């Protein structure tokens, strides 16, 4: 018998992936399921990006690349941040990884370990806490509320800092809430970061999916000296509908990027060569495809929010970015819905899936019991039909 390590035993399976797997099983049984669980654009990867991948294969770009990514892509990412945010990075300050999740893991592995604390505002993306635990570090959760716009205040951050605090994990636009911090709000947090000598992992994967004529903010740009203590994480998955291509990136101080590259060289060798050339075409090609998808996500956001606002016992929030609705269903706890007793967010989601065939994710997985997350990365027709079923279920 092989014993399971303490680290592996402590890691929980991704709640979003588990929810998606259950829905796929029901679909395989011939059941129509309205699946709003996964944070995955429903658009196909744009044609010019796919064509670049085919071209790369025919040109023989099918071998190992440098562990931190091909120089052309690292240079393109650095140029992207100069062009978009006015911040200068060298290619040596960029590491390409197998998706933004891999970048997050490498960043944590390179910067924290046993005895260290990582501060995470809640609600948070399901993987953050487990990724921290895998390094041997511990996490400190800072709760936010719907009333506060799901945003952590400077006072909350300052109060969470202890002598063991090493790192703040920040995510704007946020998964699961869609909250987008304003530049002024982020500047106030940056001042606490500098005051308390913290490092920051700024997860900006949804930076191009913002609504209402607002703009995302690159945290590293906010104060002098902040770039030297910030690791910026993003990638191609959400912006270019390239989830399965697995390309993410990190930008930060040379010493940290070198350490992350060393970790990656032992883990995976390198990111997928073909995907890197596809991502290069995505970054350097026509960006109209990005704007087209962004506009559609905004229209879907408006549709979902209008519908949720009219549903009984639902308290909702209008997100400023990403493609999620995160809403309070706690008024239904203690009720019997479609013959099922609902006691918490998990039982609510289970009943919604089994009885209404609507698949959403329990807020408890994101550190926010009482809420559920609905991804509106689905067609408007699917959203309307699924929301009809959800409304009937609630009544």
C-alpha positions as CSV (number, residue, x, y, z in Angstrom):
1,X,0.0,0.0,0.0
2,X,1.3,3.5,-0.9
3,X,0.6,6.2,1.6
4,X,-0.7,9.6,0.4
5,X,1.5,12.5,1.4
6,X,0.1,15.1,3.9
7,X,0.3,17.8,1.2
8,X,-1.7,15.8,-1.4
9,X,-4.3,14.7,1.3
10,X,-4.9,18.3,2.2
11,X,-5.5,19.5,-1.3
12,X,-9.1,19.6,-2.4
13,X,-10.3,19.0,-6.0
14,X,-11.2,22.2,-7.9
15,X,-14.9,22.9,-7.1
16,X,-15.5,24.4,-10.5
17,X,-14.0,21.5,-12.4
18,X,-15.9,19.0,-10.2
19,X,-19.2,20.9,-10.8
20,X,-18.5,20.8,-14.6
21,X,-17.8,17.0,-14.5
22,X,-21.1,16.3,-12.8
23,X,-23.0,18.3,-15.5
24,X,-21.1,16.5,-18.3
25,X,-22.1,13.1,-16.8
26,X,-25.8,14.1,-16.8
27,X,-25.5,15.3,-20.4
28,X,-24.0,12.0,-21.3
29,X,-27.1,10.4,-19.9
30,X,-29.3,12.4,-22.3
31,X,-30.3,15.1,-19.8
32,X,-30.5,18.7,-21.0
33,X,-28.3,20.7,-18.5
34,X,-27.8,24.4,-18.4
35,X,-24.2,24.4,-17.3
36,X,-23.0,27.8,-15.9
37,X,-20.2,26.4,-13.7
38,X,-17.0,26.8,-15.7
39,X,-15.0,30.0,-16.1
40,X,-14.4,29.3,-19.8
41,X,-15.3,31.5,-22.8
42,X,-17.7,29.7,-25.0
43,X,-16.2,31.3,-28.1
44,X,-13.8,29.4,-30.4
45,X,-10.2,30.6,-30.5
46,X,-10.0,33.2,-33.3
47,X,-9.0,31.8,-36.7
48,X,-5.8,33.8,-37.1
49,X,-4.5,32.4,-33.8
50,X,-5.3,28.8,-34.9
51,X,-3.6,29.5,-38.3
52,X,-0.5,30.6,-36.5
53,X,-0.4,27.3,-34.6
54,X,-0.7,25.3,-37.8
55,X,2.0,27.4,-39.4
56,X,4.3,26.8,-36.3
57,X,3.8,23.0,-36.6
58,X,4.6,23.0,-40.4
59,X,7.8,25.1,-39.7
60,X,8.9,22.5,-37.2
61,X,8.4,24.4,-33.9
62,X,7.5,21.1,-32.2
63,X,10.5,20.7,-29.9
64,X,11.4,21.9,-26.4
65,X,11.7,25.6,-25.9
66,X,13.6,27.5,-23.2
67,X,12.1,26.7,-19.9
68,X,10.7,30.2,-19.4
69,X,9.3,30.5,-22.9
70,X,10.5,31.5,-26.4
71,X,12.3,34.8,-26.5
72,X,9.8,36.2,-29.1
73,X,6.8,35.6,-26.8
74,X,8.5,37.0,-23.7
75,X,9.5,40.1,-25.7
76,X,5.9,40.4,-27.0
77,X,4.5,40.3,-23.5
78,X,6.9,42.9,-22.3
79,X,5.9,45.1,-25.2
80,X,2.3,44.6,-24.4
81,X,2.7,46.0,-20.9
82,X,4.7,48.9,-22.2
83,X,2.0,49.7,-24.8
84,X,-1.0,49.1,-22.5
85,X,0.2,50.4,-19.1
86,X,3.4,52.3,-19.7
87,X,5.5,50.0,-17.5
88,X,8.8,48.8,-18.8
89,X,9.9,45.1,-18.5
90,X,12.7,43.3,-20.1
91,X,12.2,39.8,-21.6
92,X,14.2,38.5,-18.6
93,X,11.4,39.8,-16.4
94,X,8.8,37.6,-18.1
95,X,8.1,33.9,-17.6
96,X,5.7,32.0,-19.8
97,X,3.9,29.1,-18.1
98,X,1.3,26.4,-18.8
99,X,-1.6,28.7,-18.0
100,X,-2.1,31.5,-15.3
101,X,-2.8,28.8,-12.7
102,X,0.7,27.4,-13.3
103,X,2.1,31.0,-13.1
104,X,0.4,31.4,-9.7
105,X,1.8,28.1,-8.4
106,X,5.4,29.0,-9.6
107,X,5.1,32.5,-8.1
108,X,4.1,31.1,-4.7
109,X,6.7,28.3,-4.9
110,X,9.4,30.9,-5.5
111,X,8.4,33.3,-2.7
112,X,6.8,31.6,0.3
113,X,7.2,28.5,2.4
114,X,6.6,27.0,5.9
115,X,6.1,29.7,8.5
116,X,5.0,32.3,6.0
117,X,1.5,33.8,5.7
118,X,-0.3,34.9,2.5
119,X,-3.2,37.3,2.8
120,X,-6.2,36.6,0.6
121,X,-9.4,38.7,0.4
122,X,-12.6,36.7,0.1
123,X,-14.4,35.7,-2.0
124,X,-11.4,34.3,-3.8
125,X,-10.8,32.0,-6.7
126,X,-11.0,28.4,-5.5
127,X,-7.4,27.4,-6.2
128,X,-5.7,30.2,-4.2
129,X,-5.9,28.6,-0.8
130,X,-4.7,25.1,-2.0
131,X,-1.9,26.6,-4.0
132,X,-0.7,28.4,-0.9
133,X,-0.9,25.3,1.3
134,X,1.1,23.3,-1.3
135,X,4.1,25.5,-0.5
136,X,3.8,24.8,3.2
137,X,2.7,28.4,3.9
138,X,-0.6,29.3,5.5
139,X,-3.3,31.7,4.3
140,X,-5.2,34.4,6.1
141,X,-8.6,35.2,4.8
142,X,-10.0,38.8,4.8
143,X,-13.8,38.8,4.3
144,X,-15.6,41.3,2.1
145,X,-19.3,41.8,1.6
146,X,-21.8,42.5,-1.1
147,X,-22.4,45.8,0.6
148,X,-18.8,46.8,0.2
149,X,-18.7,45.8,-3.4
150,X,-16.7,42.7,-2.5
151,X,-13.6,44.9,-2.0
152,X,-11.1,44.8,0.8
153,X,-10.3,48.2,2.5
154,X,-6.9,49.4,3.5
155,X,-7.9,49.2,7.1
156,X,-8.8,45.5,6.7
157,X,-5.4,44.8,5.0
158,X,-3.5,46.6,7.7
159,X,-5.3,44.6,10.4
160,X,-4.5,41.3,8.7
161,X,-0.8,41.8,8.7
162,X,1.3,39.9,11.2
163,X,5.1,39.4,11.6
164,X,4.7,36.3,9.4
165,X,2.9,38.1,6.5
166,X,4.9,37.9,3.3
167,X,2.5,38.2,0.5
168,X,-0.9,39.6,-0.6
169,X,-2.8,37.9,-3.3
170,X,-5.0,40.4,-5.2
171,X,-7.4,39.7,-8.0
172,X,-9.1,42.5,-10.0
173,X,-11.3,42.0,-12.0
174,X,-12.3,39.3,-9.5
175,X,-13.3,35.7,-9.9
176,X,-16.0,34.9,-8.6
177,X,-17.6,38.3,-8.0
178,X,-16.6,40.3,-11.0
179,X,-15.7,43.2,-8.7
180,X,-13.2,45.7,-10.2
181,X,-11.2,47.9,-7.9
182,X,-10.8,51.5,-9.0
183,X,-7.4,53.0,-9.4
184,X,-7.9,55.1,-6.3
185,X,-8.9,52.0,-4.3
186,X,-5.8,50.1,-5.5
187,X,-3.5,53.1,-4.7
188,X,-4.8,53.0,-1.1
189,X,-4.0,49.3,-0.8
190,X,-0.6,49.9,-2.5
191,X,0.3,52.4,0.3
192,X,-0.4,49.7,2.9
193,X,1.7,47.2,1.0
194,X,4.7,49.6,1.0
195,X,4.1,50.6,4.6
196,X,4.0,46.9,5.7
197,X,6.8,45.7,3.4
198,X,4.6,43.1,1.7
199,X,5.1,41.5,-1.7
200,X,2.1,41.1,-4.0
201,X,0.8,38.6,-6.5
202,X,-1.6,40.6,-8.7
203,X,-3.8,38.2,-10.7
204,X,-5.0,40.3,-13.6
205,X,-6.2,37.4,-15.9
206,X,-9.5,39.2,-16.6
207,X,-7.9,42.6,-17.4
208,X,-9.4,42.9,-20.9
209,X,-12.9,41.9,-19.8
210,X,-14.1,45.1,-18.1
211,X,-17.5,46.9,-18.7
212,X,-19.2,50.3,-18.5
213,X,-16.3,52.1,-20.2
214,X,-13.9,51.4,-17.3
215,X,-10.3,50.2,-17.6
216,X,-8.4,47.7,-15.6
217,X,-5.4,48.8,-13.6
218,X,-2.0,47.2,-13.5
219,X,-1.1,47.1,-9.8
220,X,2.6,47.3,-10.4
221,X,2.3,50.8,-11.9
222,X,0.7,52.5,-9.0
223,X,3.6,53.7,-6.9
224,X,7.4,54.1,-7.2
225,X,9.1,50.9,-6.0
226,X,5.9,48.8,-6.3
227,X,7.0,46.9,-9.4
228,X,10.0,45.6,-7.5
229,X,7.6,43.8,-5.0
230,X,4.8,42.8,-7.4
231,X,4.4,39.7,-9.5
232,X,1.8,40.4,-12.2
233,X,-0.1,37.3,-13.5
234,X,-2.2,37.1,-16.7
235,X,-2.5,35.0,-19.8
236,X,-4.2,34.1,-23.0
237,X,-7.1,32.0,-21.7
238,X,-9.8,34.5,-21.0
239,X,-8.8,37.4,-23.4
240,X,-8.4,35.2,-26.5
241,X,-10.6,32.2,-25.7
242,X,-7.6,30.0,-25.4
243,X,-8.3,28.0,-22.2
244,X,-7.1,24.7,-23.6
245,X,-3.9,26.1,-25.1
246,X,-2.6,26.6,-21.6
247,X,-0.6,29.8,-21.9
248,X,-0.1,32.2,-19.0
249,X,2.6,34.6,-18.0
250,X,4.2,36.3,-15.0
251,X,6.1,39.6,-14.9
252,X,8.2,40.8,-12.0
253,X,11.7,41.3,-10.6
254,X,14.5,39.4,-12.5
255,X,15.5,37.4,-9.4
256,X,12.0,36.1,-8.8
257,X,11.5,35.4,-12.5
258,X,14.7,33.4,-12.6
259,X,13.6,31.4,-9.6
260,X,10.2,30.7,-11.2
261,X,11.9,29.6,-14.4
262,X,14.1,27.2,-12.5
263,X,11.1,25.7,-10.7
264,X,9.3,25.4,-14.1
265,X,12.3,23.7,-15.7
266,X,12.1,20.9,-13.2
267,X,8.3,20.7,-13.3
268,X,7.3,20.7,-17.0
269,X,10.5,21.5,-18.9
270,X,8.7,24.2,-20.9
271,X,5.3,25.4,-22.0
272,X,3.8,23.9,-25.1
273,X,5.8,25.1,-28.1
274,X,2.8,25.3,-30.5
275,X,0.7,27.2,-28.0
276,X,3.4,29.7,-27.5
277,X,3.5,30.6,-31.2
278,X,-0.3,30.8,-31.1
279,X,-0.2,33.2,-28.1
280,X,2.4,35.3,-30.0
281,X,0.0,35.7,-32.9
282,X,-2.8,36.6,-30.4
283,X,-0.9,39.4,-28.7
284,X,0.6,40.8,-31.9
285,X,-2.4,40.4,-34.1
286,X,-5.7,42.2,-34.7
287,X,-7.4,42.9,-31.3
288,X,-10.9,43.4,-32.7
289,X,-11.8,39.8,-31.8
290,X,-11.1,40.7,-28.1
291,X,-13.4,43.7,-28.2
292,X,-16.1,41.7,-30.0
293,X,-16.1,39.1,-27.2
294,X,-15.9,41.8,-24.5
295,X,-19.0,43.5,-25.9
296,X,-20.9,40.2,-25.9
297,X,-19.9,39.4,-22.3
298,X,-21.1,42.8,-21.3
299,X,-24.5,42.3,-23.0
300,X,-24.8,38.9,-21.2
301,X,-23.9,40.5,-17.9
302,X,-26.8,43.0,-18.4
303,X,-29.2,40.2,-19.3
304,X,-28.3,38.0,-16.3
305,X,-28.3,40.9,-13.8
306,X,-31.8,42.1,-15.0
307,X,-33.2,38.5,-14.6
308,X,-31.6,37.9,-11.2
309,X,-32.9,41.2,-9.9
310,X,-36.5,40.0,-10.4
311,X,-36.1,36.6,-8.8
312,X,-37.5,35.9,-5.3
313,X,-35.1,35.8,-2.4
314,X,-32.0,36.8,-4.5
315,X,-29.6,39.6,-3.6
316,X,-27.4,40.3,-6.6
317,X,-24.4,42.5,-7.4
318,X,-23.6,44.2,-10.8
319,X,-20.1,43.1,-11.7
320,X,-17.7,45.5,-13.4
321,X,-15.7,42.8,-15.2
322,X,-15.0,39.1,-15.9
323,X,-18.0,36.9,-16.8
324,X,-19.7,35.9,-13.5
325,X,-22.7,36.7,-11.5
326,X,-22.2,36.1,-7.7
327,X,-25.4,36.4,-5.8
328,X,-26.8,35.7,-2.3
329,X,-29.3,32.8,-2.0
330,X,-29.2,32.5,1.8
331,X,-32.9,33.7,2.0
332,X,-33.8,30.2,0.6
333,X,-31.9,28.3,3.3
334,X,-34.3,26.3,5.4
335,X,-36.8,26.1,2.5
336,X,-37.8,23.0,0.5
337,X,-37.3,23.6,-3.2
338,X,-38.5,21.0,-5.7
339,X,-38.8,18.5,-2.8
340,X,-35.2,19.1,-1.6
341,X,-34.3,20.8,1.7
342,X,-31.8,23.6,1.2
343,X,-29.5,24.3,4.1
344,X,-26.4,25.9,2.5
345,X,-24.9,26.9,-0.8
346,X,-23.8,23.3,-1.6
347,X,-27.2,21.8,-1.1
348,X,-28.8,24.7,-3.0
349,X,-26.5,24.0,-6.0
350,X,-27.1,20.3,-5.8
351,X,-30.8,20.7,-5.8
352,X,-30.7,23.2,-8.7
353,X,-28.7,20.8,-10.7
354,X,-30.7,17.6,-10.0
355,X,-34.1,19.2,-10.0
356,X,-33.9,22.2,-12.4
357,X,-30.9,21.0,-14.3
358,X,-29.1,24.3,-13.8
359,X,-25.4,24.0,-12.8
360,X,-23.9,26.8,-10.7
361,X,-21.1,26.7,-8.1
362,X,-21.5,26.9,-4.3
363,X,-20.1,30.1,-2.8
364,X,-18.5,28.1,0.0
365,X,-15.9,27.0,-2.5
366,X,-14.9,30.7,-2.9
367,X,-14.8,31.4,0.9
368,X,-18.3,33.0,0.8
369,X,-21.1,30.7,2.2
370,X,-24.6,31.9,1.3
371,X,-23.7,32.8,-2.3
372,X,-23.5,31.0,-5.6
373,X,-21.5,31.8,-8.8
374,X,-23.1,31.7,-12.2
375,X,-20.8,32.0,-15.3
376,X,-22.4,33.9,-18.1
377,X,-19.8,32.5,-20.6
378,X,-22.8,30.9,-22.5
379,X,-25.0,32.0,-25.3
380,X,-27.9,34.4,-24.5
381,X,-30.3,31.7,-25.5
382,X,-28.8,29.3,-23.1
383,X,-28.8,31.9,-20.4
384,X,-32.4,32.8,-20.9
385,X,-33.5,29.2,-20.8
386,X,-31.4,28.3,-17.8
387,X,-32.6,31.4,-15.9
388,X,-36.2,30.4,-16.7
389,X,-35.5,27.1,-15.0
390,X,-33.8,28.7,-12.1
391,X,-36.7,31.1,-11.5
392,X,-39.2,28.2,-11.6
393,X,-37.1,26.3,-9.2
394,X,-37.0,29.2,-6.7
395,X,-40.8,29.6,-6.9
